[in-house]
Amino acid sequence: MRATSSVSGWHPSRVSPRPRYSAFQRTVRLRNSALLLCDGSALLAASIAVMSQWPVAGYVIGVLILLSANGMHRLRLCLRVSDEVPRLVAFAALPSLCLLPWARPASRVAFLSLVSVAALIAMRASLYAVLRTAHRRGRMTEPALIVGTGQTGVEVGQALLDHPDLGLRPAGLIGSVPSARGPVLPVLGGVSEIATVVAEQDIRRIIVCPADGGDGNLAAVLRARPARADVCVVPPASELAAVVPAGIRDDLWGLPVIPLRPSGADRSRQAMKRAFDLVLGTVLLVACAPLLLLLTVVVRVWCGRPVFYRQVRVTRGGQRMTIMKFRTVAGEADGQWTVGPDDCTRIGRWLRATHLDELPQLLNVVRGQMSLVGPRPERPYYASQFAEGIPRYSERHRMNTGLTGWAQVNGLCGDTSIQERARFDNYYIDHWSLWMDLTILARTLTEPVIALIRAREP
């Protein structure tokens, strides 16, 4: 049972009651889209006032893309527009250079940049003033959970109570009950109960304080948190925050705070990755259709039936799927961990060396069972065995498995270290981006060419 401590300094009246879920959901959506709507309105007004030409639409879109890509549409805890002015100037000026070949005169383009910067600053300052006023009245706030019952955790809780204009409504703390001075908020449970507390309290912000921030168990729990909960860390030394770029770090009433990047992919990025897989996977499947047909005939003539080899593998969330590969062995190899060169046919060795035996799995990608890039899927028996003995192995299933992966392009395939594979796979999930997917795919596509060159060498 989760322990709830009634400690000195806290009274229920000091914490606002939790709003109804439906109303809160609307509030969260409004807050998350506020900056995008604000910037879009400012840029649209500036373009209409200064230069009503069709190329300006590209300028507006370019500025919005730059702002979003650099985290400028993330609503900060500290609503201070002066911290954002240098980046607003840079991101409003850069797209104007691309506008010069299509819009004239150049002085009008420069004036458009100046007006856009002024409009962005004015709109953001107005939005922040409105939000601060709403927060003081208890509106448009988000429930926050503080991890750590030490001095820093107590200070954070007190700051949130004393300064409602920060927009966070503290629900309580996570950690052990302190023996000395009691915190100003209730202790809702231990580190292992974060996921339960987040679900029950509908937490949208987790603030990790240094007292418990180094706990390995805490790291595992935070990786498994609901996607809707943002996590930020108060560094154990303020000097550590100085090395973090200004566009990333935040502050909470004088305390430096570092927002953590969402682990893996949130819903919007999942949709982006799925769209990427569907489009590129379909293109590759169509482009490789003649090669697939040729390889089917070659394997049929050389090895006989069956041409394809089917096997059950584990994918995202522990779900099972059936993958299909070109048959490369003369007999059965289902019970073996790896297949050696001596077990393969001559054409099978070549298919494995070039990874062309994996091409039929493009069908799994198009169906949505797999991704083009991700941790390689494993058989259920071995997946359960590795999960028991390999640290963080089961965390590989936070994302769809892939046709190729970060571990594979770094040489970790076949009979190689499972622990190292898990480390590379989790690194990929924690740092996922479309650019990383493109890099892995480019490296994967060059492997068959390198294999063919090596095969010609004596």
Protein Blocks (a to p, Z undefined) as FASTA:
>chain_A
ZZddddehiafklpccdddfklmmmmmmmmmmmmmmmmmmmmmmmmmmmoccfklmmmmm
mmmmmmmmnopmcccfblcfklmmmmmmmmmmmmmmmmmmmpccfklmmmmmmmmmmmmm
mmmmmmmmmmmmmmmnopaiacdddedjbfklmmmmmmmmmmmmnopacfbdcddddfkl
cdfbdcfbdfklmmmmmmmnopabdcddfklmmpmklmmmmmmpcfklccddddfbfklm
mmpcfklmcceehiacdddddehjafklmmmmmmmmmmmmmmmmmmmmmmmmmmmmmmmm
mnopafbdcdddddehhiacddddddfbfbdcklpmbdcfklpcfklmmmmmnommmmmm
mmmmmnopacfbdcddddfklmmmmmmmmghklmmmmpccdfbdfklmnopghjadfklm
mmmmmmmmmmgcfklmmmmmmmmmmmmmmmmmmmmpZZ
